[in-house]
Amino acid sequence: MRSPPLPRALAGDATARVAIDDAGIIHVDVGPLSLRLEHEICAALTTVLARAMVRLARERRRPRLAVVDGAELDR
């Protein structure tokens, strides 16, 4: 008896892995968390996560650097 084929790896690193199976289900593994998502749901989740990361980056923006005249430093 043949076992079902394993999901095909799409991407991964030390933190997460993403694969797809023959039925088109996307397997997302992050640490102990495993998600099995349909393509549309995975795409929507990706968009939401990207928006959240952009917002976090904007909120954590460091003050802009400025060139200061040396005389101002002596005050």
Buried (B, 14 or more C-beta within 10 A) or exposed (E): EEEEEEBEEEEEEEEEBBBBBEEEBBBBBEEEEEBBBEEEEBEEBEEEEEEEEEEEEEEEEEEEEEEEEEEEEEE
